[in-house]
Amino acid sequence: MISTTIFEQLGFSDKETAVYLALLELDSATPTDISKKSNINRTSCYDVLEGLMKKGLISKFKKKGKIYFHAGDPKRLVQYLEREREEMNKQINTQQELVKQILPELSSLIHPQSTKPKVTFYEGEKGMREAYEDTLTAKETILAYANVETMHEGLPHFFPDYYKRRTAAKVSIRAIMPKNKKSVERAKHDKSELRESVILDDPEHTFSPEVNIYNDKVLIASWKEKMAVLIESREFVQLQKLIYTLLWKTLKK
């Protein structure tokens, strides 16, 4: 039996799922027959059928004065998702253009002389991706404490694309990394990914969270706890840069 959970994830309502599956079994049928099969009253059933037609999942034809609906090939679901993705991309592109238009006005609202520190919290995978995207605004080399193993466990589908985008943006990075298989493997790509790495000698000298220091910001990402903190403070960052630089020089020796 097909799990209706999949259709919920596709954005189908319970009625849409019931009607669509009923019509697949019937192949071609009248609204009355589909209503009986799906246990949806005829008026609601007809409205759902019209909605499924607009999605391109079913078709309608007339035979001997009666209206019939036809389910067709379930592969239409794939085509439907392709169209949905195209529409979503168009919508996002339009929204991006609208935001770009008002960016100068939004930026003018920021008090340029403000020295007040800012702390922003992010939660969950989506929040952590959003926080990490900010590192692409770095106007200098990012100074990082990074455990590639826990990074990839925390956001398994994010980093391969991120490495490419960071490199394309010409944002370089220095990374102090604990000794493990994934960190060592990642370090092999240092040159192509604009990275300079130092791997700690002792495998017991390890850590899970990641720290990125850049501009006047410090990003702390806890991959296991799925949370991140972005601190904006020139004074605090200057101290962190000093500590990092001293440690880096020591490790490089």
Secondary structure, DSSP 8 states (H G I E B T S, - for coil): ---HHHHHHTT--HHHHHHHHHHHHHSEE-HHHHHHHHT--HHHHHHHHHHHHHTTS-EEEEETTEEEEE---TTHHHHHHHHHHHHHHHHHHHHHHHHHHHHHHHHHTS-TT----EEEEEEHHHHHHHHHHGGGG-SS-EEEE--HHHHHHHSTTTHHHHHHHHHHTT--EEEEE-SSHHHHHHHTTTTTTTEEEEE-S-TTS--SSEEEEETTEEEEEETTTTEEEEEE-HHHHHHHHHHHHHHHHHHH-
